Amino acid sequence: MTRCQYSVRHGSAGAPRQNVELQVLNRGGKRRGLRLGRVLRPLLRLPLAAGLAVLSACQAEQQFSTKYACSFVYYASYHPNSALTLALGNAGHYCIVAPKVVGGVTHLAMTPNIGSWTTEQTDVAMVTAIENERLSYDNMGANRRLIVGLSNFNGLKAFDGQCPYCLDKGSSPNRPLAWTDKGQMLECANCKTKYNPNADGVPVNGNEETPRLIEYRADYNGERLYVHN
């Protein structure tokens, strides 16, 4: 009577070898090995692939914050010459964006990190019906202040405009970041921590407890910017 035994041999690092051997025992007790690597190898890789997918998803969740509600829509096509619109197309350019109301109309106050700008480019009124009546500017992170721009290395980025270290310490929800070092860094006036937006918002000073900037998801199709959790 023929009897089959299935075994997987592992290398020194614990990874399955290229081939899987099926041992066939015949009546005389002699073994014959059948190589089934081409058939079983993809199956053996499935748990590893699934694990990597879960790890990748967890890392994405850790990268983008959900602690503070964020849902900001900006129609760049309506304001082609604004500081924010131009920052979206130029690497190394960022804008601090905060809403304000002037005469019943919402304005977006924009503070670019570099360059010379006119008032019309940095104080942009939301005058269309969809901008001023249908959109809300309440959910813009910890205290209605965002930093949006195009990183030199990592594409489109959106960060909270408040200092994450001070927010964690609970000192105040109003610890706004401001540009320093010729627009290359963001600094908190309260704790003096500096952050680099071109390096995923990592702190360049502080201590081991200092987190990087709070980051949100950002989507831009050339016409509309959407920053969200």
C-alpha positions in Angstrom: 0.0 0.0 0.0 1.4 3.4 -0.9 1.5 6.1 1.9 2.2 9.8 1.5 4.0 12.1 3.9 4.1 15.9 3.4 6.8 18.0 4.9 8.2 21.6 4.6 11.9 22.1 5.2 13.1 25.4 6.6 16.3 27.2 6.0 18.5 28.8 8.6 16.4 32.0 8.8 13.1 30.0 9.2 11.9 30.8 5.7 10.6 27.9 3.6 12.9 26.5 1.0 12.3 26.9 -2.7 10.8 23.4 -3.0 8.4 21.4 -0.9 9.0 17.6 -0.8 6.3 15.0 -0.8 7.6 11.7 0.5 5.9 8.6 -1.0 6.4 5.4 0.8 5.8 2.3 -1.3 5.3 -1.2 0.0 9.0 -1.9 0.3 9.4 1.1 2.6 11.5 3.0 0.1 11.0 6.7 -0.2 10.5 8.7 -3.4 10.6 12.5 -3.2 8.3 14.5 -5.4 9.1 18.2 -5.9 6.0 20.3 -5.6 7.6 23.7 -5.2 5.9 25.3 -8.2 2.5 24.2 -6.9 2.8 24.9 -3.2 5.2 27.8 -3.1 2.6 30.5 -3.7 0.4 29.0 -1.0 3.1 29.1 1.5 3.6 32.8 0.8 0.0 33.7 1.5 0.3 34.1 5.3 3.4 36.3 4.8 1.7 38.5 2.2 -1.4 38.8 4.4 0.8 39.8 7.4 2.6 42.5 5.4 -0.7 43.9 4.1 -2.0 44.2 7.7 1.3 45.8 8.8 1.1 48.3 6.0 -2.4 49.3 6.9 -1.5 49.8 10.5 1.4 52.0 9.6 -0.9 54.1 7.4 -3.3 54.5 10.3 -0.5 55.6 12.6 0.7 58.1 10.0 -2.6 59.9 9.7 -4.3 61.3 12.8 -7.9 60.9 13.7 -7.6 62.6 17.1 -8.9 65.9 15.9 -11.7 66.2 13.3 -10.5 67.4 9.9 -12.5 67.9 6.7 -11.3 70.9 4.7 -12.2 71.5 1.1 -10.6 74.2 -1.0 -11.4 74.9 -4.7 -8.0 75.8 -6.0 -9.4 76.3 -9.5 -11.4 79.3 -8.2 -8.3 81.0 -6.9 -5.4 80.1 -9.3 -3.1 82.9 -8.1 -3.6 82.4 -4.4 -0.6 81.5 -2.2 -2.1 78.1 -1.4 -2.9 77.1 -5.0 0.7 78.0 -6.1 2.1 76.1 -3.2 0.3 73.0 -4.3 2.3 73.0 -7.5 5.8 73.9 -6.3 8.0 71.6 -4.2 9.2 73.1 -1.0 6.3 75.6 -0.8 3.8 75.5 2.1 1.0 77.7 3.5 -0.4 78.0 6.9 -4.1 78.3 6.4 -6.7 79.6 8.9 -10.3 80.8 8.4 -11.7 84.1 9.5 -14.9 85.9 8.9 -15.0 89.5 7.5 -18.4 91.1 7.0 -20.2 87.8 7.0 -17.9 86.3 4.4 -15.3 83.6 5.2 -11.8 84.4 4.3 -8.8 82.1 4.3 -5.7 83.7 5.7 -2.6 82.2 4.1 0.9 82.5 5.4 3.4 81.1 2.9 6.8 79.9 4.0 8.8 81.6 1.3 8.4 84.3 -1.3 6.8 87.8 -1.6 3.0 87.9 -1.9 0.3 90.5 -2.3 -2.7 90.8 0.1 -5.0 89.4 -2.6 -2.9 86.2 -2.7 -2.8 85.7 1.1 -6.2 86.9 2.1 -8.6 85.0 -0.1 -12.4 85.5 0.2 -14.7 82.5 -0.2 -17.2 84.3 -2.3 -19.0 81.6 -4.3 -22.1 80.0 -3.0 -20.5 76.6 -2.5 -17.5 78.1 -0.6 -19.3 80.5 1.6 -22.6 78.8 2.2 -22.2 75.0 1.7 -18.8 74.4 3.0 -17.8 74.4 6.7 -14.5 75.5 8.0 -15.0 74.3 11.6 -13.2 71.0 11.2 -9.7 72.0 10.5 -7.8 70.0 13.1 -7.1 70.9 16.7 -7.9 74.6 16.4 -8.8 75.5 12.8 -5.3 75.9 11.5 -3.6 73.7 8.8 -0.3 73.6 7.1 -0.5 72.4 3.5 2.2 72.2 0.8 4.3 70.1 -1.5 7.2 68.4 0.2 10.6 68.4 -1.5 10.8 64.6 -1.1 7.4 63.1 -0.1 4.8 64.8 -2.2 1.6 66.5 -1.0 1.5 67.0 2.8 -1.0 68.4 5.3 -0.2 69.0 9.0 -2.1 70.4 11.9 -1.1 74.0 12.6 -0.8 73.5 16.4 2.3 72.2 18.3 1.8 68.5 18.9 4.1 68.5 22.0 2.0 71.2 23.7 -1.2 69.5 22.7 -0.1 66.3 24.3 0.9 68.1 27.5 -2.5 69.7 27.6 -1.2 73.2 28.1 -3.5 74.8 25.6 -5.3 74.0 22.3 -3.9 77.3 21.0 -0.2 76.8 20.4 0.2 77.8 16.8 3.3 77.1 14.8 5.0 79.8 12.8 7.7 79.9 10.1 11.3 80.2 11.1 14.8 79.5 9.6 13.9 81.3 6.3 10.7 79.3 6.0 12.3 75.9 6.3 11.1 75.1 9.8 8.0 75.6 11.9 8.5 76.7 15.5 6.2 76.8 18.6 6.6 80.0 20.5 5.6 78.3 23.8 8.0 75.3 24.0 10.5 76.4 21.3 10.3 73.1 19.5 11.1 73.2 15.8 9.7 70.9 13.1 10.8 70.1 9.6 7.8 69.8 7.2 10.0 68.5 4.4 11.0 65.5 6.6 7.4 64.3 7.5 7.2 66.9 10.3 9.9 65.4 12.5 11.1 67.6 15.4 14.7 68.8 15.0 15.1 69.6 18.7 13.2 68.7 21.9 13.4 65.4 23.7 12.4 61.8 23.3 8.8 62.6 24.1 8.4 65.1 21.3 6.2 63.7 18.5 6.3 64.7 14.9 3.7 67.0 13.5 0.1 65.8 13.4 -0.6 64.7 9.8 -3.8 64.4 7.9 -4.6 62.9 4.5 -4.5 65.2 1.5 -5.9 64.7 -2.0 -5.5 67.1 -4.8 -6.7 66.6 -8.4 -5.6 70.0 -9.8 -8.9 71.6 -9.1 -9.9 70.7 -5.6 -7.9 70.1 -2.4 -9.4 67.9 0.3 -7.6 67.5 3.6 -9.2 65.0 5.9 -8.8 62.3 8.6 
